[in-house]
Amino acid sequence: MEATKRNKVANTPILNLLAKNVRYYRGKLQMSQERLAELADLHPTYISNIEQGHRNLSLQNVANIADALGVTVPELLTPLPD
């Protein structure tokens, strides 16, 4: 199996929600993907893939991102008001 196919995850409702919330909170802080990646100890491309809903994250990575954004894990997984 090709590496790109193996590493890509189909968008699912929970991944799309996480993607939307990471983009929202990052934007609220006017933080670049590169800075978020640095604070969360992740690669900028990985952050980009998360924000596109293409990565199935470990719980530890979700916690690292939440910490870097100054929010809780439940906040990253709760739908934002429209």
Stockholm file with secondary structure:
# STOCKHOLM 1.0

chainA/1-82         MEATKRNKVANTPILNLLAKNVRYYRGKLQMSQERLAELADLHPTYISNIEQGHRNLSLQNVANIADALGVTVPELLTPLPD
#=GR chainA/1-82 SS CCHHHHHCCCCCHHHHHHHHHHHHHHHHTTCCHHHHHHHHTCCHHHHHHHHTTCCCCCHHHHHHHHHHHTCCHHHHTSCCCC
#=GC SS_cons        CCHHHHHCCCCCHHHHHHHHHHHHHHHHTTCCHHHHHHHHTCCHHHHHHHHTTCCCCCHHHHHHHHHHHTCCHHHHTSCCCC
//
